[in-house]
Amino acid sequence: MRRALRQRAERRQLMATEADVLEELRRLRARVPHLTGVLAASTDGLVVAQDFPTPESETVAALSAAVLSVALRLADGTDRGAFRELLVRGEQGYVATYAAGVSVVLTAWAGTDANVGRLHLEARRCSARIAELTAGALLRPETP
């Protein structure tokens, strides 16, 4: 029961940072050409903020959390250390997932013309800023 209450409080605190996280997502899209969407989700699959033109945000958030879970196990099982990022290349472009602290995952997708090196550089910076924003939210006492 306490764990469920704590998780609920953490979710509310994460959602309180939505405007700041959204601003970071918009900056990322402005800096990376051919980036078609970005989303920050909690590790339990809830949307924190999004900047993309599709109504399936809950699905993408849930998939991002699931991918994060598998990637964490893969990195741990192969002694590669803590998970940092994952890149998937499909016929129509890329999907990249980045750890953004302990409670958020950043997912970005781009077309085939995207510069993957630039995507990694900018998304790593963005995920670090999101980690700072959300860590601060989790450290603040919950307001009624």
C-alpha positions as YAML, in Angstrom:
chain: A
units: angstrom
residues:
- id: 1
  name: MET
  ca: [0.00, 0.00, 0.00]
- id: 2
  name: ARG
  ca: [2.78, 2.44, 0.91]
- id: 3
  name: ARG
  ca: [4.61, 1.61, -2.29]
- id: 4
  name: ALA
  ca: [1.50, 2.34, -4.38]
- id: 5
  name: LEU
  ca: [0.97, 5.65, -2.58]
- id: 6
  name: ARG
  ca: [4.62, 6.60, -3.09]
- id: 7
  name: GLN
  ca: [4.42, 5.74, -6.80]
- id: 8
  name: ARG
  ca: [1.25, 7.80, -7.18]
- id: 9
  name: ALA
  ca: [2.91, 10.77, -5.47]
- id: 10
  name: GLU
  ca: [5.98, 10.43, -7.72]
- id: 11
  name: ARG
  ca: [3.75, 10.41, -10.81]
- id: 12
  name: ARG
  ca: [2.01, 13.61, -9.68]
- id: 13
  name: GLN
  ca: [5.36, 15.24, -9.03]
- id: 14
  name: LEU
  ca: [6.65, 14.20, -12.46]
- id: 15
  name: MET
  ca: [3.57, 15.63, -14.11]
- id: 16
  name: ALA
  ca: [4.21, 18.93, -12.32]
- id: 17
  name: THR
  ca: [7.39, 19.30, -14.39]
- id: 18
  name: GLU
  ca: [5.51, 18.83, -17.69]
- id: 19
  name: ALA
  ca: [5.94, 22.43, -18.93]
- id: 20
  name: ASP
  ca: [9.69, 22.43, -18.32]
- id: 21
  name: VAL
  ca: [10.16, 19.01, -19.89]
- id: 22
  name: LEU
  ca: [8.02, 20.02, -22.88]
- id: 23
  name: GLU
  ca: [10.24, 23.05, -23.43]
- id: 24
  name: GLU
  ca: [13.30, 20.75, -23.52]
- id: 25
  name: LEU
  ca: [11.58, 18.48, -26.04]
- id: 26
  name: ARG
  ca: [10.78, 21.46, -28.27]
- id: 27
  name: ARG
  ca: [14.38, 22.63, -28.11]
- id: 28
  name: LEU
  ca: [15.54, 19.16, -29.12]
- id: 29
  name: ARG
  ca: [13.23, 19.11, -32.14]
- id: 30
  name: ALA
  ca: [14.47, 22.57, -33.15]
- id: 31
  name: ARG
  ca: [18.12, 21.44, -33.00]
- id: 32
  name: VAL
  ca: [17.82, 18.13, -34.86]
- id: 33
  name: PRO
  ca: [16.64, 18.23, -38.48]
- id: 34
  name: HIS
  ca: [14.35, 15.37, -39.58]
- id: 35
  name: LEU
  ca: [13.32, 14.65, -35.99]
- id: 36
  name: THR
  ca: [9.61, 13.95, -36.29]
- id: 37
  name: GLY
  ca: [8.63, 13.40, -32.67]
- id: 38
  name: VAL
  ca: [9.81, 13.24, -29.09]
- id: 39
  name: LEU
  ca: [8.24, 12.00, -25.91]
- id: 40
  name: ALA
  ca: [9.23, 11.82, -22.26]
- id: 41
  name: ALA
  ca: [7.57, 9.03, -20.30]
- id: 42
  name: SER
  ca: [7.78, 7.76, -16.77]
- id: 43
  name: THR
  ca: [9.39, 4.37, -16.31]
- id: 44
  name: ASP
  ca: [5.96, 2.93, -15.64]
- id: 45
  name: GLY
  ca: [4.70, 4.05, -19.06]
- id: 46
  name: LEU
  ca: [2.87, 7.33, -18.39]
- id: 47
  name: VAL
  ca: [3.33, 10.38, -20.63]
- id: 48
  name: VAL
  ca: [5.23, 13.18, -18.90]
- id: 49
  name: ALA
  ca: [5.40, 15.45, -21.98]
- id: 50
  name: GLN
  ca: [5.27, 15.05, -25.76]
- id: 51
  name: ASP
  ca: [6.00, 17.03, -28.88]
- id: 52
  name: PHE
  ca: [4.73, 15.19, -31.92]
- id: 53
  name: PRO
  ca: [1.64, 15.08, -34.11]
- id: 54
  name: THR
  ca: [0.08, 11.70, -33.25]
- id: 55
  name: PRO
  ca: [-2.70, 10.64, -30.90]
- id: 56
  name: GLU
  ca: [-0.96, 7.40, -29.84]
- id: 57
  name: SER
  ca: [1.12, 9.00, -27.09]
- id: 58
  name: GLU
  ca: [0.00, 6.55, -24.41]
- id: 59
  name: THR
  ca: [0.99, 3.63, -26.62]
- id: 60
  name: VAL
  ca: [4.42, 5.12, -27.36]
- id: 61
  name: ALA
  ca: [4.94, 5.85, -23.66]
- id: 62
  name: ALA
  ca: [4.04, 2.29, -22.68]
- id: 63
  name: LEU
  ca: [6.30, 0.85, -25.38]
- id: 64
  name: SER
  ca: [9.14, 3.14, -24.29]
- id: 65
  name: ALA
  ca: [8.84, 1.86, -20.72]
- id: 66
  name: ALA
  ca: [8.76, -1.75, -21.96]
- id: 67
  name: VAL
  ca: [11.82, -1.20, -24.17]
- id: 68
  name: LEU
  ca: [13.60, 0.42, -21.25]
- id: 69
  name: SER
  ca: [12.89, -2.60, -19.06]
- id: 70
  name: VAL
  ca: [14.29, -5.02, -21.64]
- id: 71
  name: ALA
  ca: [17.29, -2.80, -22.39]
- id: 72
  name: LEU
  ca: [18.11, -2.54, -18.68]
- id: 73
  name: ARG
  ca: [18.12, -6.33, -18.39]
- id: 74
  name: LEU
  ca: [20.20, -6.70, -21.56]
- id: 75
  name: ALA
  ca: [22.81, -4.18, -20.42]
- id: 76
  name: ASP
  ca: [22.96, -5.77, -16.99]
- id: 77
  name: GLY
  ca: [23.01, -9.34, -18.32]
- id: 78
  name: THR
  ca: [25.94, -8.59, -20.61]
- id: 79
  name: ASP
  ca: [27.90, -6.62, -18.00]
- id: 80
  name: ARG
  ca: [27.74, -3.42, -20.03]
- id: 81
  name: GLY
  ca: [26.88, -1.23, -17.04]
- id: 82
  name: ALA
  ca: [23.88, 1.03, -16.60]
- id: 83
  name: PHE
  ca: [21.59, 1.50, -19.60]
- id: 84
  name: ARG
  ca: [22.12, 4.76, -21.47]
- id: 85
  name: GLU
  ca: [20.46, 4.52, -24.90]
- id: 86
  name: LEU
  ca: [19.00, 2.27, -27.56]
- id: 87
  name: LEU
  ca: [18.68, 2.90, -31.30]
- id: 88
  name: VAL
  ca: [16.31, 1.07, -33.63]
- id: 89
  name: ARG
  ca: [16.65, 1.53, -37.38]
- id: 90
  name: GLY
  ca: [13.60, 0.72, -39.47]
- id: 91
  name: GLU
  ca: [12.85, 1.04, -43.16]
- id: 92
  name: GLN
  ca: [11.30, 4.48, -42.63]
- id: 93
  name: GLY
  ca: [13.65, 5.91, -40.05]
- id: 94
  name: TYR
  ca: [14.95, 5.67, -36.50]
- id: 95
  name: VAL
  ca: [13.58, 5.36, -32.99]
- id: 96
  name: ALA
  ca: [15.99, 6.20, -30.19]
- id: 97
  name: THR
  ca: [15.41, 5.74, -26.47]
- id: 98
  name: TYR
  ca: [17.53, 7.39, -23.77]
- id: 99
  name: ALA
  ca: [17.61, 7.08, -20.00]
- id: 100
  name: ALA
  ca: [16.71, 10.43, -18.44]
- id: 101
  name: GLY
  ca: [17.47, 9.83, -14.81]
- id: 102
  name: VAL
  ca: [15.95, 7.04, -12.77]
- id: 103
  name: SER
  ca: [12.29, 7.80, -13.42]
- id: 104
  name: VAL
  ca: [12.01, 9.04, -17.02]
- id: 105
  name: VAL
  ca: [12.78, 7.74, -20.49]
- id: 106
  name: LEU
  ca: [13.18, 9.96, -23.56]
- id: 107
  name: THR
  ca: [12.07, 8.55, -26.91]
- id: 108
  name: ALA
  ca: [12.72, 10.30, -30.22]
- id: 109
  name: TRP
  ca: [11.94, 9.24, -33.75]
- id: 110
  name: ALA
  ca: [13.32, 10.58, -36.97]
- id: 111
  name: GLY
  ca: [13.20, 10.04, -40.71]
- id: 112
  name: THR
  ca: [15.77, 8.18, -42.77]
- id: 113
  name: ASP
  ca: [17.59, 11.42, -43.60]
- id: 114
  name: ALA
  ca: [18.35, 12.15, -39.94]
- id: 115
  name: ASN
  ca: [21.93, 12.61, -38.83]
- id: 116
  name: VAL
  ca: [22.12, 9.93, -36.15]
- id: 117
  name: GLY
  ca: [25.29, 11.38, -34.63]
- id: 118
  name: ARG
  ca: [23.59, 14.75, -34.19]
- id: 119
  name: LEU
  ca: [20.52, 13.00, -32.78]
- id: 120
  name: HIS
  ca: [22.65, 11.21, -30.19]
- id: 121
  name: LEU
  ca: [24.56, 14.35, -29.24]
- id: 122
  name: GLU
  ca: [21.48, 16.52, -28.76]
- id: 123
  name: ALA
  ca: [19.27, 13.82, -27.22]
- id: 124
  name: ARG
  ca: [21.95, 12.95, -24.66]
- id: 125
  name: ARG
  ca: [22.05, 16.60, -23.60]
- id: 126
  name: CYS
  ca: [18.28, 16.78, -23.52]
- id: 127
  name: SER
  ca: [17.94, 13.61, -21.45]
- id: 128
  name: ALA
  ca: [20.49, 14.95, -18.95]
- id: 129
  name: ARG
  ca: [18.46, 18.17, -18.55]
- id: 130
  name: ILE
  ca: [15.23, 16.19, -18.19]
- id: 131
  name: ALA
  ca: [16.92, 14.05, -15.54]
- id: 132
  name: GLU
  ca: [17.82, 17.21, -13.61]
- id: 133
  name: LEU
  ca: [14.30, 18.60, -13.91]
- id: 134
  name: THR
  ca: [12.58, 15.42, -12.83]
- id: 135
  name: ALA
  ca: [15.05, 14.62, -10.06]
- id: 136
  name: GLY
  ca: [14.25, 18.02, -8.58]
- id: 137
  name: ALA
  ca: [10.54, 17.22, -8.79]
- id: 138
  name: LEU
  ca: [11.02, 13.97, -6.92]
- id: 139
  name: LEU
  ca: [13.06, 15.67, -4.21]
- id: 140
  name: ARG
  ca: [10.47, 18.39, -3.56]
- id: 141
  name: PRO
  ca: [7.85, 17.59, -0.94]
- id: 142
  name: GLU
  ca: [4.46, 16.92, -2.45]
- id: 143
  name: THR
  ca: [2.06, 19.84, -2.36]
- id: 144
  name: PRO
  ca: [-1.58, 19.14, -1.58]
...
